[in-house]
Amino acid sequence: MALLETKNLGITFGGLKAVGEFEISIDKNELVGLIGPNGAGKTTIFNLLTGVYLPTEGDILLNGESIIGLKPYQIVKKGLTRTFQNIRLFKELTVLDNVKIAFHHKMQYGVANAILRFPGTRFWKEEKEIDEKARKLLAVFKMEGTANQLAKNLPYGEQRKLEIARGLAAEPKLLLLDEPAAGMNPQETKELMETIHFIRKNFDVSILLIEHDMHLVMGICERIVVIDYGMIIAKGLPDEIKANKKVIGAYLGN
């Protein structure tokens, strides 16, 4: 059984079909690229998968269970998280607190414990546990030295890494990366590739990647799905996609 499977997925806005007949299957521990020209519908697909948009047709199965109609936070609890094309960190909070926030959907203490905070209660035990987990995750990304810095003060590439770390903190089965290399210089992009390779080796997670940097996509993705005008025009291995005439035409306007 596939980890993620979509069936005839589509959405229409005011009579305009933004995505149609989108079908993809992602297995456990797989890294799949989703590419296409600007405006092709890639981020719309991410918004459908994460519950931001409700599809007008089709189905989305996560571990064989339909997630249509679930709220974004409910989908996170099911094991699907994402990053964003435009960085959405809590910039006035510390690096550590940005990661800790992602753990809170798993906390068991109630409102009373959170308000009263009596010594020895579940609140303090669980807060200590997420603090330790967050620091370990920052260490994985070699960011433990920035734990107490405000997120807004990090260099751009480090902010991107922090957003990925926060996505992993939710302990997903599937992580959606929306243009993680956007705005990065070549050195930062190289470090990002190394980070994704590290995630593949050390985390039990599948990845669906949107990216315009073709060097990055072709260098790390096992399979690639290409869309144009909201429709799939090609699927295949990186070398197959490079040589596909429909793909070349979509990007070059032929």
C-alpha positions in Angstrom: 0.0 0.0 0.0 1.3 3.4 -1.0 2.0 6.0 1.8 0.2 8.7 -0.3 -2.1 8.2 -3.2 -4.3 10.6 -5.1 -7.1 9.6 -7.4 -8.5 11.9 -10.1 -7.7 14.9 -7.8 -8.8 18.3 -9.0 -10.1 21.7 -8.0 -12.0 24.4 -9.9 -12.0 28.1 -8.9 -14.9 30.1 -10.4 -15.2 27.9 -13.4 -11.5 27.7 -14.0 -9.9 24.2 -13.5 -6.6 24.9 -11.7 -5.8 21.2 -11.2 -7.4 18.2 -12.9 -7.0 14.4 -12.9 -3.9 14.6 -10.7 -2.8 11.1 -9.7 0.4 10.4 -7.8 1.6 7.5 -5.6 4.4 7.8 -3.1 5.9 4.9 -1.2 7.6 4.8 2.2 11.0 6.5 2.3 10.7 7.7 -1.3 11.8 11.1 -2.6 9.6 12.4 -5.5 9.9 15.7 -7.4 6.9 17.7 -8.6 8.0 20.2 -11.2 6.5 22.5 -13.9 6.6 26.0 -15.2 5.5 29.0 -13.0 1.7 28.9 -12.5 1.4 25.2 -13.4 -0.5 24.4 -10.2 2.3 22.9 -8.0 1.5 24.9 -4.9 -2.2 24.4 -5.4 -1.6 20.7 -5.2 0.3 21.1 -2.0 -2.6 23.1 -0.6 -5.0 20.3 -1.6 -2.8 17.7 0.1 -2.5 19.7 3.3 -6.2 20.6 3.7 -5.8 24.3 2.8 -8.1 23.8 -0.2 -11.0 21.3 -0.5 -10.9 19.5 -3.8 -13.9 19.6 -6.1 -13.2 16.1 -7.3 -11.1 13.1 -6.5 -9.6 11.7 -3.3 -6.4 11.8 -1.2 -5.4 8.7 0.7 -2.7 8.7 3.4 -1.9 5.2 4.5 -5.0 4.0 2.8 -7.3 6.5 4.7 -9.0 9.4 3.0 -8.0 12.8 4.4 -10.5 14.8 2.3 -12.3 17.3 4.6 -9.8 17.2 7.4 -8.4 20.5 8.8 -4.7 21.2 8.2 -3.8 20.5 11.9 -5.7 17.1 11.7 -3.7 16.2 8.6 -0.4 17.0 10.5 -1.6 14.6 13.2 -2.1 12.0 10.5 1.6 12.4 9.5 1.8 14.9 6.7 3.6 18.3 7.1 5.0 20.9 4.8 7.3 23.9 4.4 6.4 27.0 2.4 7.8 28.8 -0.6 7.8 32.0 1.4 9.4 31.3 4.8 6.8 31.2 7.6 8.8 31.1 10.8 7.8 32.8 14.0 10.5 35.4 13.5 10.1 37.0 16.9 10.6 33.7 18.7 13.9 31.9 19.3 15.2 29.2 17.0 14.5 26.7 19.8 10.9 27.8 20.4 10.2 27.6 16.6 11.1 23.9 16.8 9.3 23.3 20.1 6.1 24.6 18.7 5.9 21.7 16.2 6.0 19.2 19.0 3.0 20.6 20.9 0.3 18.7 18.9 1.6 15.5 20.7 1.4 17.0 24.2 -1.1 15.4 26.6 -1.3 18.0 29.4 -4.6 20.0 29.6 -5.4 23.7 29.8 -5.4 23.6 33.6 -1.9 22.2 33.7 -0.7 24.7 31.2 -2.1 27.6 33.2 -1.3 26.5 36.8 2.0 24.8 36.1 2.3 23.2 39.5 5.6 21.6 40.3 5.9 17.9 39.4 2.8 18.0 37.0 2.6 16.5 33.5 3.2 20.0 32.1 6.8 20.3 33.3 7.6 16.7 32.4 6.4 17.0 28.8 7.9 20.5 28.4 11.3 19.1 29.5 10.9 16.3 27.0 10.1 18.5 24.0 13.0 20.9 25.0 15.4 17.9 24.8 13.9 16.7 21.5 14.1 20.1 20.0 17.7 20.6 21.0 18.6 17.1 19.6 17.0 18.0 16.3 18.8 21.3 16.1 22.1 19.4 16.7 21.2 17.2 13.7 21.1 20.3 11.6 24.2 21.7 13.2 22.2 24.6 14.6 22.4 24.0 18.3 24.6 27.1 18.7 21.7 29.3 17.4 19.1 27.9 19.8 18.6 31.2 21.7 18.8 33.5 18.7 15.7 35.1 17.3 14.7 33.3 14.1 14.6 36.6 12.2 18.4 37.1 12.9 19.4 33.9 11.1 21.0 34.1 7.6 18.5 33.2 4.9 19.9 29.7 4.3 19.7 28.9 8.0 16.1 30.1 8.1 15.3 27.6 5.4 17.0 24.8 7.4 15.1 25.8 10.5 11.8 25.6 8.6 12.7 22.0 7.5 13.7 21.1 11.0 10.4 22.4 12.3 8.6 20.3 9.7 10.5 17.2 10.9 9.7 18.0 14.5 6.1 17.1 13.9 7.4 13.5 13.2 5.8 13.2 9.8 5.5 10.2 7.5 5.5 12.5 4.5 7.2 15.9 4.3 6.3 18.3 1.5 9.0 20.8 0.6 7.8 23.8 -1.3 10.8 25.4 -3.2 13.3 25.0 -0.3 16.1 26.4 -2.5 14.2 29.6 -3.5 16.5 32.6 -3.0 19.5 30.5 -2.0 23.0 31.1 -3.4 24.9 28.2 -4.9 26.7 27.4 -1.6 23.4 27.4 0.4 21.8 25.2 -2.3 24.7 22.7 -2.0 24.3 22.6 1.8 20.5 22.1 1.3 21.2 19.1 -0.9 23.5 17.7 1.8 20.7 18.3 4.4 18.1 16.4 2.3 20.5 13.5 1.7 21.1 13.4 5.5 17.3 13.4 6.2 16.9 10.5 3.7 19.5 8.5 5.6 18.5 9.3 9.2 14.7 9.9 9.2 11.9 7.5 8.5 10.1 10.0 6.1 9.1 10.3 2.5 9.5 13.6 0.7 7.6 15.3 -2.1 9.6 18.2 -3.4 8.6 21.3 -5.5 11.6 23.0 -6.8 12.7 25.2 -9.8 16.4 24.4 -9.4 16.8 21.6 -11.9 20.3 20.7 -10.7 18.8 20.0 -7.2 15.8 18.1 -8.5 17.8 15.9 -10.9 20.4 15.3 -8.3 18.2 14.0 -5.4 14.8 12.9 -6.7 14.2 9.2 -7.5 11.1 9.9 -9.6 9.7 13.1 -11.1 6.1 14.2 -11.9 5.7 17.1 -14.3 2.6 19.3 -14.6 1.5 22.1 -16.9 -1.7 24.0 -16.7 -2.8 21.8 -13.8 -2.4 18.5 -15.6 0.3 15.8 -15.5 2.3 15.8 -18.8 5.0 13.4 -17.8 6.2 10.9 -15.1 9.5 9.1 -14.9 13.1 8.9 -13.8 15.2 12.0 -13.9 17.0 11.0 -17.2 13.6 10.2 -18.8 12.2 13.6 -17.8 15.3 15.4 -19.1 14.7 13.9 -22.6 10.9 14.2 -22.6 9.8 16.5 -25.5 6.6 17.6 -23.7 8.6 18.7 -20.7 11.1 20.5 -22.8 8.2 22.2 -24.7 6.5 23.2 -21.5 9.6 25.0 -20.2 10.7 26.5 -23.4 7.3 27.4 -24.7 7.5 25.2 -27.8 
